[in-house]
Amino acid sequence: MICDGTVKDLHLQLRPEEEAALKDHGTDNGEAYQYYLQAQGYVLDHTKTEKLDIAALMARDALKLDPNFGMAKAVLGKSYWFKYDNTKQKQWIAPAQSSCNDAVKLGNAGAAGHVCLGFIDDGTGHYSEAAAEFQLALGLEPTNEEAAIGLALAYEHEGKITEAEKAYQQAIQAHPNSRYSYNMVGTFYRRRNEYDKALQMYAKAVQIAPDWYGTYVNIGAIYFEMGRYDKAIDPLMKSIAIRPSYPGYVNLGAAYFGLGRFDDAAKTYQEAIKLDPEQQVVWGDLGAAFYYSGKKDQAVGPHRKAIELALAELKVNPRDAELLSSLAGYYSMLGDRKNALFYFGQALQYGHNDKDVLLDAAGVYNQLGETGLTLEWLAKTMQAGYTPDHIRTLREFDNLANVPGYQQLMKAK
């Protein structure tokens, strides 16, 4: 919704110090600045595509009034990039890059322009370049939360875990009342298998914003990774009650899948697809739910759709190890050994220490009937952080229950 009263509409006369403050923000046009503030507000919740559309509209209105308003260019670029991130429609990448580059070239965007470029570099696999952009942003604005979290993510993607953790902690210290920072740090610890630390961070986020759905999704994801699928359901249902969302349904479907409730999982994944049909992950999950429920003929279509979407996404970031390992898994479900092993090899090149990539490798070999190699990769998965308790709950390895080598692995501490 557009506010009815802008500076121009109300015929306000700005005081000299107010005009100076506006110039500090990159424009001396009060109405343009108001449009920019509205755009920035809408882009904050970038999981909602409709809000990104409004953000872009507000940013363009600001630029009509002041074409040299760098911060408005930056928020326009972010709205385009997040729209790509949500929809995986590649036509949004070029305008995002153009707007972010223009913002920096104008020279008055401050940290915002570099943050914008950092997001795009990180999302396209240029992690060192992303880190450099976020560092430039922090040099201009040391308390910029987006830059601090972006730098941490770029370090993490580069495999610089010590530097990443330090950057995450600095974000919390600078923003002790931000549910965003606590959630991002919690997710970092979740990826590192430090579940107690992750739950502590999420508990802080709940204290700060008890009605935000995203934290409950993250808590559910923790219990899912711990193999405590029954305990994951309550926070995920609470999340959906607050706001039905794609991640809420995907994680709930995964919990049902873990409990062997494959029909419930399929129905839940279909709800997620209604909200976001362009995500390859949920199509792959739906295919798996059909497959393990005995409806193997119905599994083929979703797996082919997952491959189609994943290949398109891979063109944007060919270094995405998780995406590459997912592709290997989809091909293995279709019995395509050649492509499964090709993409698995690519995934290892960029994610050889990633526990999820290693787990996907075990799944690929198991699906291809290579029991010995499956056990080798399961052992590597456990060395990387997954526990026997977690692996025992994974339905894709149920066929190994009576294999002596598997039984011996599951006895490991």
N, C-alpha and C positions, 0 to 999 in steps of 0.2 A: 504494500500500500504506500502511495506517495503522500507525504505530509502536505497538508493544505497550506501551511504558512511558511514560505521561504523568506530570506532576508529581503529580497526584492519585493515580494508581495506585500510585506508589512511596512515597507518604506522606512526601514530602520537606518539611522545614521550611525555608522561605526565610529567609535572613538579612535584616536591615533594609535593607542597601544593595542587596540583590537585589530586594526588594519595590519600592524606589524606582526601580530600573532598569526594572522592569516597568511602573510607572506612567508613566515617560518614553515608553514605547512605546504608551501609550493605554489600558492595562488593568492592573489589579492581580491579574488571574486568570491564574495560571501555565499552567493547562491551555488556556485560550482562546488564550494567546500561542503555545503550541506548535502548536495547530491553524492559527493564522495563518501561522506560519513554514512549515509544510508547504504551505499554500495558495500562498504566495508562491513557493516552490520550483517547484511544478507550473506556475504561470502563466508562469514565465520562458520555457519552451519553448512558446510559444503557437501554434506551427504544428501542434501535435497536439491535435485536438479532444478526444480521450479524456482528455488531461491537464487540459484546461480544465474538463471535467466533475468531475474529482477536486478541482481547485482550488476550484470552487464549493461542493462538498460540505464541504471542510475549512473554508472561510470561514463557511458556514452553521452548522457545528458550533461554531466560535468564537463566533458571535453568539448561539447558544443559551445559552452560558455567560455572555456579557457583551453584551447587546443594544446597549450604548453604545460599543462598540469600533470607533472610526472607521476604523482602518487595515484591519480585517477587512471593513468595508463597502466600502472602496476596492478591495481585491483582489477582492471579489465582483463589483463593477462592472466591473473590468478583465476578469475571466474571461468575463462576459457580452458585453462589447464585442468581445473577440477572437474569441468564438464567432461573433458576427455577421460579423466580418471574414473568418473562414475559410469560413463557410457561405453568407453573404449572405442568411440568413433573418432578415427584419426584426423578428420577434417578440422578438429579443434586445436591440434598441436601447432600448426603453422601460425594461426592468428595469436595463439598464446605466446609463442616465441617472439613474434614481431612486436607485440605490445610490450613485453618485458624488456626487449632490447631498446625500444623507443623510450621507455621510462628512464632507463639508465643514461641514454644519450642526451636526454633533456637536461640532466644535471641537477634536477630539483626533486627527484623522487626519494632521495635519502636511502635508508635501509630497505624500503619497500621494493625498489627495483631489483636489488641483488637477491632478496628473498624469493622474488618471483622467478628469477633465472635459476636460483638454486633448486627450487622445486622441480623445474623442468629438467635440469641436468641430472638430478637424482632419479627422476622417473624414467629417463631414457638411458640409464646405465653409465652416465659420466660422473662417477662418484667423487673423484678428486676435484673435478671442476666445480661440482656442487659444494663441496666443503670450502673451496676458495671463495665462492660467492657468499656463503653464509658467514664466513669469517669477515669478509668486507662489510656485510650488513652489521655485524656485531661491533666492528670498528666504528661505524657511524652511529650506532644506537646499541650500547652494551646491554640494555635491558630488554631487547626485542625477543619475545618468547618464541615466535615462529622461527627466528634465525637460530636460537639456541637449540631447539628441538630438531630443526633441519640439519644443523651441523652434527648433532649426535647420530641421527639416522644415516647421514652420509658416511661418517666414520664407521658405523656398524656395518654398512653395506660394503665398505672397503676391507672389513675384517679387522679394523683397529678397535678392538673391544675395550681396552683400557681407556683409550681416549674417548670412546663413545660414552662409557659409564660416567666419566668425569664431566662431560658436557651435559648429560642428563641431570646429574646432581646439581650442576650449576643452574640449570633451568629451574629446578625446584627451589633452590636458595633464593633466586631472583623473583620467583612467583609462588610464594608459599600458600597462596589461597586460590590456586588455579587447578581446577579438576582436569584440565587438558594436560598439564605437565605431569600430574600424578598418574594419569591414565597411560601416558606415553612411557613413563619410566616403569610402570607396572608391566607393560607389554614387553619392554626390553628384558626385564627379569624373567618373564614367562618364556621368552625365546631362549634364555640361558638356562632354563630348567630350575631356576631359583624361585620355586613356587611360593614359599613362605614370604619372601621379600615382595613378590608380585602382589600377593593378597594384602599385604600391609599397605602398599601403594594404592590399591583399589579401595581399601577401607577408608583411606584419607579422602579419596575422591568422592566417596559416598557421603562422608561427613560434610564436605563442601557443597555438593550438589546432589541431594538425595533423590531428586526426581528426574535425573538424567538417565535415559535408557542405556546409553553406551557402556557405562561402568558395569551394569548387570550382565551385559553381553560378555564383557571381558572376564567377569568372575565365572560365568558359566563355561567359558573357554578353558579357564584354568582347571576346573574340575573335570572337564572332558579330557584334557591332556594327562591328568592324573589317573584316568581310567575310572573315575567316580561318576559315572554317567547319571545315576539316579540323583546325585546331589547337584548335578548341573542343571537339571530341569527346572527347579524352582526359580533361580535367578533369571533364567532365560524366559520363563513364562512371565515373570514380573516385568522384564524389559519389554516384551511384546504388549503387555497390558498398558504400559506407559505410552509406547509408540510402536506399532507394528513396523518392523524394519527388516531389510534384507539380511544383515548379519545376525539378527535375533533368530530368524527362521532357519538360517543355514546352520547355526550352532545347535539349535534345538533338534533339527533333523539329524545332525551328527550324534547327539546324545541318544536319540531313539535308535539310530543305527547301531551304536555301541551296545545297546540293550537287546539287540536282535529283533527289534520291532520295525522290520523293514517296510511294511505297508505304511505305518505311521510316519516313518522317515520319508518315504516317497511323497506322501501327501504334504508334508511340511516343506520339502524342497520345492514342490510345485507352487506353494504360496510364496516362497522366496523368488521364484522365477517370474511370478506375476509382478513383483515389485521391481525386479531388475533382470530382464532376460538376456542381457549382454555379458554376463559373467560366466566364464568357462568353468569355474570351479563347481558351481551348483549344478550345471548340466552333467558334469562328471559324477557328482554325488548322486544325482537322480539315476543315472545309468547304473551305478553300483547298487543302489537300493533295489532296483528292478532285478538286477543280476542275482543278488544273493537271496531275493525272495522267490527265486525260481522262474522269474519271467524274463528269461535271457533274450527272447526275441524282442521284447520291449526295451531292452537295455541298449540295443545297437544304435538307435536314433539319437538318444541323448549323448552317447559317447562320440558319435560323429559330429554332433553340434559342438561339443566341448573342444574337439580337435580344430574345427573351423575357427572358433573364436580364439583359441590359444595361438594358432598360427598367425592370425592377424595381430594379436597383441605382441607376439614375439618380434615382429618387424619394428616395433617401437623400442623395445629393450631386449636385444638378443643375448644379453648377459644375465637375464633373470633366471637364476638356478632353480628356484621353486617352480616357475612356469615350465621350464624345460623338463623337470622331473615329472611334473603333472602330465605333460604330453607323452612322455614315455609310458606312464601308467595307462593313459587312455588307449594308446596303440596296443599295449599288452592285453587289455580287456577285449580288444577286437581280434586278438591272435596275430597281430602284425609284428612279428619278431624283429624284422629288419629295422623298421622305424622306431620300435620301442628301444632297442639297444643303441641306435644312433643318438636319440635325444637323451638317453640316460648318460651316454658318454659326454655330451655337451653339458649336461647338468653337473657332472662331477668336475668338469673343468673350472666352473665358477662357484661351486658350493660343496667342495670335497669334505668339509668339516661340518656341514649343516646336518643336524640330526634328522630333519624331515626329508631331506634329499636322500640320506642313507636309508631311511625307512621306506621311501618310495622305491628305492633300488631293490630292496628285499621283496616288496610287493610285485615288482615287475618280474623278477626271476621266478617267484612263486607262481604267478599267473602263466608263465611260459613253461612251467613244469620242471624247472631246474632246482631241485630240492637242496642239493649241496651248496650251490651258490646262494640260495635263499638264506640258509643257515649262516653262511659267512657274513652276509650283509646284515643280518639280524645281530650278529655279534658286534659288528662295527657300530650299529645303531645304539647298542647298549653302552659301548665305550664312549659314545658321544653324549650320553645322558639319559636315554630312555631306560626305564626299569623293566624287569621281567613282568611285574604286575601290570604295567601298562600294555606291554606287547600281548600278554595273555588275553586281554580284553578285545583285541583287534580281530574282528570277524574274518578278515581276509586270510588269516593264518590258522583258522579252525581246522583246515585239512591236514595240518601238521601235528595234531594233538597226539597221535600214536607213534610219531617218528622219534626214535631214541635220541637223536642229536638235538632235536627241538626240546624234548623233555629235559635233557641235560642242561641246555641253555637256560631254561626257565627256572632251574634250581640255583642259578648264579645269584650272588648277593650284590 
